[in-house]
Amino acid sequence: MDVEELSAIAVDCGLQVHKDLGPGMLESAYEAVLAHLLMKKGLSVERQKVIPITYAGLEIEHGFRADLIIENQLLIELKTVERLSMVHARQVRTYLKFTGLHVGLLMNFSSEKFTDGLKRIVNNHSATQNSRLDINQNPSRTFASSRPSREIKQS
């Protein structure tokens, strides 16, 4: 399964969690429930994966923790904040850089509407032509079930 298909499944599961539980819980609760739904779909899910950082000969064993990594291809960062800001997108871009992954989803479960708190962030990735999440090749194509998407690219 490619990262585009994984992203679509993750968005659908995130929407279901938001719909069923609503905003207002702790980030860790959303993480556990989302991971559970993804695993029920037969996907490999790593929670709170420790990612080392190496810089100029310095190795930091616990550089950061990725909230969720799906099938070693997709990074998901969860938030429960009033509004996402650019620092959250930068955080995901940095995580993508240090994990070597190309696609990340930023999901804010405190948004009134799930899609208002959803961003797709890419790092040196060109989506497949059939991607349901690619808004660059065909602006009318959006997330599964006609939900709008937002994408941030880093070259």
MDTraj code that builds the backbone (N, CA, C; nanometers):
import mdtraj as md
import numpy as np

residues = "MET ASP VAL GLU GLU LEU SER ALA ILE ALA VAL ASP CYS GLY LEU GLN VAL HIS LYS ASP LEU GLY PRO GLY MET LEU GLU SER ALA TYR GLU ALA VAL LEU ALA HIS LEU LEU MET LYS LYS GLY LEU SER VAL GLU ARG GLN LYS VAL ILE PRO ILE THR TYR ALA GLY LEU GLU ILE GLU HIS GLY PHE ARG ALA ASP LEU ILE ILE GLU ASN GLN LEU LEU ILE GLU LEU LYS THR VAL GLU ARG LEU SER MET VAL HIS ALA ARG GLN VAL ARG THR TYR LEU LYS PHE THR GLY LEU HIS VAL GLY LEU LEU MET ASN PHE SER SER GLU LYS PHE THR ASP GLY LEU LYS ARG ILE VAL ASN ASN HIS SER ALA THR GLN ASN SER ARG LEU ASP ILE ASN GLN ASN PRO SER ARG THR PHE ALA SER SER ARG PRO SER ARG GLU ILE LYS GLN SER".split()
xyz = np.array([
    [0.0850, -0.1175, 0.0000],
    [0.0000, 0.0000, 0.0000],
    [0.0900, 0.1243, 0.0000],
    [0.0592, 0.2203, -0.0859],
    [0.1441, 0.3397, -0.0920],
    [0.0995, 0.4449, 0.0099],
    [0.1815, 0.5461, 0.0258],
    [0.1587, 0.6477, 0.1281],
    [0.0306, 0.7271, 0.1021],
    [-0.0096, 0.7382, -0.0222],
    [-0.1329, 0.8109, -0.0547],
    [-0.2547, 0.7338, -0.0034],
    [-0.2549, 0.6027, -0.0229],
    [-0.3643, 0.5201, 0.0281],
    [-0.3662, 0.5213, 0.1806],
    [-0.2477, 0.5130, 0.2409],
    [-0.2388, 0.5188, 0.3867],
    [-0.2921, 0.6516, 0.4399],
    [-0.2596, 0.7599, 0.3710],
    [-0.3063, 0.8921, 0.4122],
    [-0.4584, 0.9002, 0.4082],
    [-0.5172, 0.8477, 0.3019],
    [-0.6629, 0.8502, 0.2890],
    [-0.7291, 0.7697, 0.4018],
    [-0.6729, 0.6545, 0.4334],
    [-0.7273, 0.5723, 0.5424],
    [-0.7129, 0.6461, 0.6755],
    [-0.5971, 0.7070, 0.6983],
    [-0.5733, 0.7792, 0.8231],
    [-0.6692, 0.8970, 0.8384],
    [-0.6940, 0.9695, 0.7298],
    [-0.7884, 1.0819, 0.7348],
    [-0.9285, 1.0313, 0.7661],
    [-0.9697, 0.9244, 0.7016],
    [-1.1018, 0.8672, 0.7290],
    [-1.1147, 0.8242, 0.8752],
    [-1.0103, 0.7612, 0.9275],
    [-1.0128, 0.7190, 1.0676],
    [-1.0126, 0.8405, 1.1608],
    [-0.9339, 0.9422, 1.1285],
    [-0.9318, 1.0644, 1.2087],
    [-1.0672, 1.1318, 1.2116],
    [-1.1327, 1.1364, 1.0974],
    [-1.2666, 1.1942, 1.0899],
    [-1.3644, 1.1161, 1.1767],
    [-1.3536, 0.9838, 1.1729],
    [-1.4422, 0.8992, 1.2542],
    [-1.4195, 0.9243, 1.4031],
    [-1.2937, 0.9340, 1.4437],
    [-1.2615, 0.9604, 1.5847],
    [-1.3184, 1.0958, 1.6262],
    [-1.2977, 1.1970, 1.5442],
    [-1.3477, 1.3314, 1.5760],
    [-1.5000, 1.3320, 1.5845],
    [-1.5642, 1.2636, 1.4911],
    [-1.7108, 1.2563, 1.4883],
    [-1.7642, 1.1848, 1.6126],
    [-1.7021, 1.0733, 1.6480],
    [-1.7513, 0.9931, 1.7595],
    [-1.7191, 1.0532, 1.8965],
    [-1.5996, 1.1104, 1.9108],
    [-1.5561, 1.1577, 2.0421],
    [-1.5672, 1.3083, 2.0596],
    [-1.5665, 1.3819, 1.9484],
    [-1.5754, 1.5275, 1.9553],
    [-1.4477, 1.5895, 2.0099],
    [-1.4422, 1.7220, 2.0081],
    [-1.3243, 1.7915, 2.0610],
    [-1.3260, 1.7940, 2.2136],
    [-1.2087, 1.8158, 2.2741],
    [-1.2042, 1.8380, 2.4182],
    [-1.1299, 1.7352, 2.5011],
    [-1.0807, 1.6279, 2.4402],
    [-1.0066, 1.5283, 2.5170],
    [-0.8574, 1.5572, 2.5085],
    [-0.7803, 1.4837, 2.5861],
    [-0.6352, 1.4963, 2.5800],
    [-0.5828, 1.4351, 2.4504],
    [-0.4709, 1.4904, 2.4031],
    [-0.4072, 1.4411, 2.2812],
    [-0.3783, 1.2916, 2.2905],
    [-0.3342, 1.2461, 2.4063],
    [-0.2996, 1.1046, 2.4236],
    [-0.4202, 1.0132, 2.4041],
    [-0.5389, 1.0592, 2.4386],
    [-0.6595, 0.9788, 2.4192],
    [-0.6904, 0.9644, 2.2702],
    [-0.6824, 1.0761, 2.1962],
    [-0.7050, 1.0693, 2.0514],
    [-0.6017, 0.9793, 1.9855],
    [-0.4784, 0.9892, 2.0313],
    [-0.3713, 0.9062, 1.9754],
    [-0.4017, 0.7580, 1.9944],
    [-0.4422, 0.7201, 2.1131],
    [-0.4710, 0.5792, 2.1421],
    [-0.5874, 0.5283, 2.0580],
    [-0.6930, 0.6081, 2.0473],
    [-0.8109, 0.5663, 1.9721],
    [-0.7805, 0.5598, 1.8225],
    [-0.7106, 0.6600, 1.7701],
    [-0.6752, 0.6598, 1.6276],
    [-0.5842, 0.5415, 1.5953],
    [-0.4859, 0.5168, 1.6785],
    [-0.3963, 0.4026, 1.6575],
    [-0.4759, 0.2719, 1.6573],
    [-0.5705, 0.2598, 1.7490],
    [-0.6542, 0.1401, 1.7568],
    [-0.7336, 0.1190, 1.6276],
    [-0.7957, 0.2259, 1.5772],
    [-0.8718, 0.2137, 1.4523],
    [-0.7825, 0.1741, 1.3350],
    [-0.6651, 0.2347, 1.3275],
    [-0.5722, 0.2029, 1.2181],
    [-0.5245, 0.0577, 1.2268],
    [-0.4977, 0.0105, 1.3477],
    [-0.4552, -0.1290, 1.3644],
    [-0.5689, -0.2249, 1.3296],
    [-0.6942, -0.1867, 1.3613],
    [-0.8084, -0.2704, 1.3246],
    [-0.8214, -0.2837, 1.1736],
    [-0.7658, -0.1888, 1.0994],
    [-0.7667, -0.1954, 0.9532],
    [-0.6473, -0.2759, 0.9012],
    [-0.5708, -0.3360, 0.9932],
    [-0.4591, -0.4215, 0.9546],
    [-0.3290, -0.3478, 0.9289],
    [-0.3201, -0.2226, 0.9714],
    [-0.1998, -0.1445, 0.9474],
    [-0.1026, -0.1537, 1.0643],
    [0.0243, -0.1451, 1.0324],
    [0.1289, -0.1391, 1.1339],
    [0.1350, 0.0036, 1.1867],
    [0.1240, 0.0202, 1.3178],
    [0.1208, 0.1526, 1.3804],
    [0.2208, 0.1566, 1.4950],
    [0.3102, 0.2552, 1.4905],
    [0.4036, 0.2780, 1.6007],
    [0.3620, 0.4066, 1.6709],
    [0.3462, 0.3987, 1.8024],
    [0.3084, 0.5157, 1.8832],
    [0.4299, 0.5661, 1.9594],
    [0.4407, 0.6981, 1.9653],
    [0.5462, 0.7634, 2.0426],
    [0.6841, 0.7062, 2.0102],
    [0.7106, 0.6914, 1.8826],
    [0.8389, 0.6358, 1.8387],
    [0.9503, 0.7380, 1.8616],
    [1.0522, 0.6957, 1.9333],
    [1.1670, 0.7816, 1.9610],
    [1.2515, 0.7933, 1.8348],
    [1.2822, 0.9167, 1.7969],
    [1.3607, 0.9436, 1.6775],
    [1.4897, 1.0141, 1.7199],
    [1.6050, 0.9558, 1.6872],
    [1.7316, 1.0216, 1.7204],
    [1.7634, 1.1345, 1.6223],
    [1.8426, 1.2270, 1.6658],
    [1.8885, 1.3370, 1.5810],
    [2.0402, 1.3370, 1.5840],
    [2.1001, 1.3450, 1.4652],
    [2.2450, 1.3574, 1.4538],
    [2.2754, 1.4897, 1.3859],
    [2.3653, 1.5666, 1.4488],
    [2.4009, 1.6966, 1.3929],
    [2.5457, 1.7283, 1.4279],
    [2.6261, 1.7538, 1.3267],
    [2.7660, 1.7961, 1.3440],
    [2.8414, 1.7065, 1.4425],
    [2.8238, 1.5763, 1.4278],
    [2.8938, 1.4820, 1.5130],
    [2.8268, 1.4568, 1.6480],
    [2.7226, 1.5301, 1.6797],
    [2.6480, 1.5109, 1.8037],
    [2.5296, 1.4207, 1.7759],
    [2.5136, 1.3173, 1.8582],
    [2.3983, 1.2302, 1.8430],
    [2.3100, 1.2430, 1.9659],
    [2.1866, 1.2857, 1.9425],
    [2.0878, 1.2968, 2.0503],
    [1.9950, 1.1770, 2.0351],
    [2.0081, 1.0835, 2.1278],
    [1.9352, 0.9572, 2.1176],
    [1.7836, 0.9770, 2.1172],
    [1.7344, 1.0686, 2.1981],
    [1.5904, 1.0956, 2.2067],
    [1.5626, 1.2369, 2.1549],
    [1.5827, 1.2575, 2.0247],
    [1.5634, 1.3897, 1.9658],
    [1.4192, 1.4367, 1.9740],
    [1.3259, 1.3469, 1.9418],
    [1.1832, 1.3756, 1.9543],
    [1.1071, 1.2445, 1.9467],
    [0.9785, 1.2532, 1.9719],
    [0.8906, 1.1368, 1.9616],
    [0.7844, 1.1652, 1.8559],
    [0.7744, 1.0769, 1.7609],
    [0.6694, 1.0875, 1.6595],
    [0.5415, 1.0288, 1.7184],
    [0.4314, 1.1030, 1.7120],
    [0.3054, 1.0539, 1.7689],
    [0.2679, 0.9193, 1.7084],
    [0.2549, 0.9147, 1.5756],
    [0.2203, 0.7899, 1.5074],
    [0.3010, 0.7784, 1.3782],
    [0.3507, 0.6595, 1.3530],
    [0.4103, 0.6287, 1.2236],
    [0.3380, 0.5048, 1.1716],
    [0.2804, 0.5196, 1.0522],
    [0.1977, 0.4153, 0.9935],
    [0.2753, 0.3454, 0.8819],
    [0.2878, 0.2130, 0.8956],
    [0.3521, 0.1300, 0.7920],
    [0.4899, 0.1831, 0.7520],
    [0.5613, 0.2449, 0.8440],
    [0.6941, 0.3027, 0.8172],
    [0.6936, 0.3984, 0.6981],
    [0.5768, 0.4581, 0.6671],
    [0.5658, 0.5475, 0.5518],
    [0.5011, 0.6814, 0.5824],
    [0.4129, 0.6857, 0.6788],
    [0.3318, 0.8047, 0.7043],
    [0.3472, 0.8479, 0.8495],
    [0.3791, 0.9759, 0.8682],
    [0.3911, 1.0320, 1.0021],
    [0.2636, 1.1098, 1.0343],
    [0.2090, 1.0890, 1.1522],
    [0.0913, 1.1651, 1.1947],
    [0.1259, 1.2350, 1.3260],
    [0.1081, 1.3658, 1.3266],
    [0.1282, 1.4475, 1.4465],
    [-0.0084, 1.4960, 1.4910],
    [-0.0424, 1.4684, 1.6156],
    [-0.1726, 1.5056, 1.6697],
    [-0.1605, 1.6280, 1.7589],
    [-0.2617, 1.7108, 1.7537],
    [-0.2679, 1.8298, 1.8380],
    [-0.4086, 1.8426, 1.8962],
    [-0.4164, 1.9105, 2.0087],
    [-0.5441, 1.9511, 2.0666],
    [-0.5279, 2.0965, 2.1089],
    [-0.5209, 2.1833, 2.0097],
    [-0.5013, 2.3262, 2.0327],
    [-0.6186, 2.4030, 1.9713],
    [-0.6357, 2.5263, 2.0160],
    [-0.7466, 2.6072, 1.9646],
    [-0.7359, 2.6265, 1.8135],
    [-0.6129, 2.6534, 1.7666],
    [-0.5919, 2.6761, 1.6239],
    [-0.4501, 2.6329, 1.5876],
    [-0.4349, 2.5656, 1.4750],
    [-0.3021, 2.5296, 1.4274],
    [-0.2281, 2.6552, 1.3835],
    [-0.0972, 2.6543, 1.4032],
    [-0.0155, 2.7662, 1.3564],
    [0.0971, 2.7110, 1.2683],
    [0.1720, 2.8006, 1.2085],
    [0.2813, 2.7592, 1.1199],
    [0.3880, 2.6806, 1.1957],
    [0.4033, 2.7052, 1.3247],
    [0.5039, 2.6310, 1.4007],
    [0.4696, 2.4816, 1.4050],
    [0.3419, 2.4487, 1.4037],
    [0.3022, 2.3077, 1.4028],
    [0.3408, 2.2418, 1.2700],
    [0.3201, 2.3133, 1.1604],
    [0.3596, 2.2608, 1.0289],
    [0.5113, 2.2477, 1.0204],
    [0.5826, 2.3453, 1.0745],
    [0.7301, 2.3366, 1.0742],
    [0.7780, 2.2168, 1.1549],
    [0.7098, 2.1908, 1.2648],
    [0.7443, 2.0757, 1.3480],
    [0.7316, 1.9468, 1.2659],
    [0.6227, 1.9316, 1.1933],
    [0.6028, 1.8105, 1.1132],
    [0.7074, 1.8029, 1.0031],
    [0.7383, 1.9154, 0.9380],
    [0.8415, 1.9157, 0.8343],
    [0.9751, 1.8688, 0.8910],
    [1.0094, 1.9173, 1.0092],
    [1.1341, 1.8759, 1.0742],
    [1.1309, 1.7265, 1.1046],
    [1.0191, 1.6770, 1.1547],
    [1.0067, 1.5346, 1.1837],
    [1.0233, 1.4519, 1.0562],
    [0.9645, 1.4989, 0.9465],
    [0.9796, 1.4275, 0.8198],
    [1.1259, 1.4220, 0.7784],
    [1.1930, 1.5337, 0.7944],
    [1.3348, 1.5412, 0.7574],
    [1.4184, 1.4386, 0.8352],
    [1.3979, 1.4316, 0.9665],
    [1.4809, 1.3436, 1.0485],
    [1.4383, 1.1972, 1.0440],
    [1.3149, 1.1697, 1.0035],
    [1.2728, 1.0299, 0.9896],
    [1.2999, 0.9771, 0.8492],
    [1.3218, 1.0683, 0.7538],
    [1.3388, 1.0267, 0.6154],
    [1.2070, 0.9966, 0.5465],
    [1.0961, 1.0275, 0.6122],
    [0.9645, 1.0059, 0.5518],
    [0.9293, 1.1246, 0.4627],
    [0.8323, 1.1044, 0.3736],
    [0.7980, 1.2078, 0.2772],
    [0.6631, 1.2741, 0.3012],
    [0.5730, 1.2074, 0.3730],
    [0.4388, 1.2619, 0.3919],
    [0.4011, 1.2560, 0.5395],
    [0.3438, 1.3682, 0.5862],
    [0.2949, 1.3750, 0.7229],
    [0.1573, 1.4375, 0.7267],
    [0.0788, 1.3955, 0.8228],
    [-0.0524, 1.4559, 0.8458],
    [-0.0501, 1.5226, 0.9825],
    [-0.0985, 1.6433, 0.9871],
    [-0.1131, 1.7182, 1.1111],
    [-0.2625, 1.7228, 1.1390],
    [-0.3042, 1.6634, 1.2516],
    [-0.4462, 1.6550, 1.2850],
    [-0.4712, 1.7250, 1.4178],
    [-0.5572, 1.8260, 1.4160],
    [-0.5958, 1.8970, 1.5371],
    [-0.7372, 1.8548, 1.5751],
    [-0.7498, 1.7840, 1.6856],
    [-0.8796, 1.7326, 1.7273],
    [-0.9615, 1.8331, 1.8073],
    [-0.9093, 1.9531, 1.8298],
    [-0.9868, 2.0552, 1.9002],
    [-1.0650, 2.1449, 1.8053],
    [-1.0466, 2.1275, 1.6761],
    [-1.1223, 2.2062, 1.5792],
    [-1.2687, 2.1635, 1.5825],
    [-1.3560, 2.2610, 1.5606],
    [-1.4992, 2.2285, 1.5560],
    [-1.5277, 2.1318, 1.4410],
    [-1.4699, 2.1601, 1.3236],
    [-1.4785, 2.0697, 1.2093],
    [-1.3419, 2.0047, 1.1925],
    [-1.3397, 1.8748, 1.1729],
    [-1.2133, 1.8023, 1.1608],
    [-1.1268, 1.8578, 1.0483],
    [-1.1874, 1.8883, 0.9343],
    [-1.1091, 1.9341, 0.8192],
    [-1.0436, 2.0698, 0.8434],
    [-1.0980, 2.1499, 0.9350],
    [-1.0345, 2.2782, 0.9678],
    [-0.9013, 2.2584, 1.0393],
    [-0.8848, 2.1446, 1.1037],
    [-0.7620, 2.1161, 1.1776],
    [-0.6766, 2.0095, 1.1122],
    [-0.6880, 1.9950, 0.9824],
    [-0.6165, 1.8902, 0.9107],
    [-0.5252, 1.9520, 0.8061],
    [-0.3970, 1.9137, 0.8090],
    [-0.3016, 1.9600, 0.7084],
    [-0.2174, 1.8414, 0.6626],
    [-0.1915, 1.8401, 0.5340],
    [-0.1030, 1.7391, 0.4740],
    [0.0276, 1.8096, 0.4427],
    [0.1365, 1.7562, 0.4908],
    [0.2669, 1.8192, 0.4743],
    [0.3581, 1.7200, 0.4043],
    [0.4256, 1.7676, 0.3002],
    [0.5127, 1.6794, 0.2241],
    [0.6548, 1.7328, 0.2227],
    [0.7481, 1.6398, 0.2112],
    [0.8899, 1.6708, 0.2055],
    [0.9502, 1.5889, 0.0925],
    [0.9844, 1.6555, -0.0177],
    [1.0434, 1.5865, -0.1334],
    [0.9605, 1.4664, -0.1769],
    [0.8342, 1.4907, -0.2028],
    [0.7431, 1.3824, -0.2414],
    [0.6587, 1.4291, -0.3586],
    [0.6480, 1.3447, -0.4590],
    [0.5530, 1.3729, -0.5662],
    [0.4461, 1.2658, -0.5598],
    [0.3243, 1.3112, -0.5446],
    [0.2115, 1.2196, -0.5276],
    [0.1846, 1.1424, -0.6560],
    [0.1234, 1.0283, -0.6390],
    [0.0842, 0.9517, -0.7554],
    [-0.0319, 1.0214, -0.8246],
    [-0.0488, 0.9963, -0.9517],
    [-0.1562, 1.0603, -1.0263],
    [-0.2933, 1.0269, -0.9699],
    [-0.3089, 0.9118, -0.9113],
    [-0.4392, 0.8694, -0.8618],
    [-0.4623, 0.9035, -0.7156],
    [-0.3804, 0.9887, -0.6590],
    [-0.3935, 1.0217, -0.5175],
    [-0.5227, 1.0957, -0.4897],
    [-0.5984, 1.0483, -0.3922],
    [-0.7189, 1.1197, -0.3494],
    [-0.6821, 1.2427, -0.2680],
    [-0.5559, 1.2537, -0.2272],
    [-0.5137, 1.3641, -0.1426],
    [-0.4353, 1.4703, -0.2167],
    [-0.4063, 1.4495, -0.3432],
    [-0.3228, 1.5438, -0.4172],
    [-0.4066, 1.6586, -0.4708],
    [-0.3819, 1.7785, -0.4207],
    [-0.4582, 1.8940, -0.4666],
    [-0.3830, 1.9713, -0.5737],
    [-0.2573, 1.9379, -0.5995],
    [-0.1793, 2.0119, -0.6977],
    [-0.2111, 1.9685, -0.8406],
    [-0.2297, 1.8410, -0.8638],
    [-0.2529, 1.7929, -0.9993],
    [-0.3966, 1.8174, -1.0434],
    [-0.4899, 1.8095, -0.9523],
    [-0.6299, 1.8284, -0.9860],
    [-0.6994, 1.8950, -0.8680],
    [-0.7186, 2.0271, -0.8721],
    [-0.7747, 2.0991, -0.7585],
    [-0.9118, 2.0505, -0.7141],
    [-0.9863, 1.9829, -0.7986],
    [-1.1184, 1.9371, -0.7576],
    [-1.1117, 1.8100, -0.6740],
    [-0.9961, 1.7430, -0.6735],
    [-0.9815, 1.6203, -0.5948],
    [-0.9413, 1.6573, -0.4536],
    [-1.0068, 1.5990, -0.3565],
    [-0.9800, 1.6301, -0.2172],
    [-0.9717, 1.5021, -0.1377],
    [-0.9652, 1.5162, -0.0073],
    [-0.9633, 1.3998, 0.0799],
    [-1.0848, 1.3135, 0.0510],
    [-1.0771, 1.1899, 0.0950],
    [-1.1885, 1.0978, 0.0765],
    [-1.3170, 1.1635, 0.1261],
    [-1.4258, 1.1335, 0.0643],
    [-1.5574, 1.1865, 0.0990],
    [-1.5680, 1.3363, 0.0763],
    [-1.4943, 1.3892, -0.0212],
    [-1.5032, 1.5295, -0.0632],
    [-1.4690, 1.6298, 0.0456],
    [-1.3766, 1.5957, 0.1314],
    [-1.3333, 1.6904, 0.2340],
    [-1.2191, 1.7736, 0.1787],
    [-1.2129, 1.9060, 0.2089],
    [-1.1040, 1.9887, 0.1571],
    [-0.9712, 1.9528, 0.2214],
    [-0.8643, 1.9739, 0.1470],
    [-0.7317, 1.9448, 0.2004],
    [-0.6448, 2.0689, 0.1948],
    [-0.5455, 2.0693, 0.2793],
    [-0.4468, 2.1751, 0.2785],
    [-0.3118, 2.1074, 0.2718],
    [-0.2245, 2.1568, 0.1887],
    [-0.0958, 2.0914, 0.1707],
    [0.0142, 2.1952, 0.1831],
    [0.1207, 2.1577, 0.2510],
    [0.2382, 2.2407, 0.2634],
    [0.3528, 2.1609, 0.2074],
    [0.4251, 2.2165, 0.1122],
    [0.5370, 2.1440, 0.0507],
    [0.6689, 2.2051, 0.0922],
    [0.7676, 2.1201, 0.1048],
    [0.9058, 2.1641, 0.1274],
    [0.9886, 2.1033, 0.0181],
    [1.0707, 2.1825, -0.0486],
    [1.1527, 2.1294, -0.1567],
    [1.2801, 2.0714, -0.1063],
])
top = md.Topology()
chain = top.add_chain()
for i, resn in enumerate(residues, 1):
    res = top.add_residue(resn, chain, resSeq=i)
    for name in ("N", "CA", "C"):
        top.add_atom(name, md.element.get_by_symbol(name[0]), res)
traj = md.Trajectory(xyz[None], top)
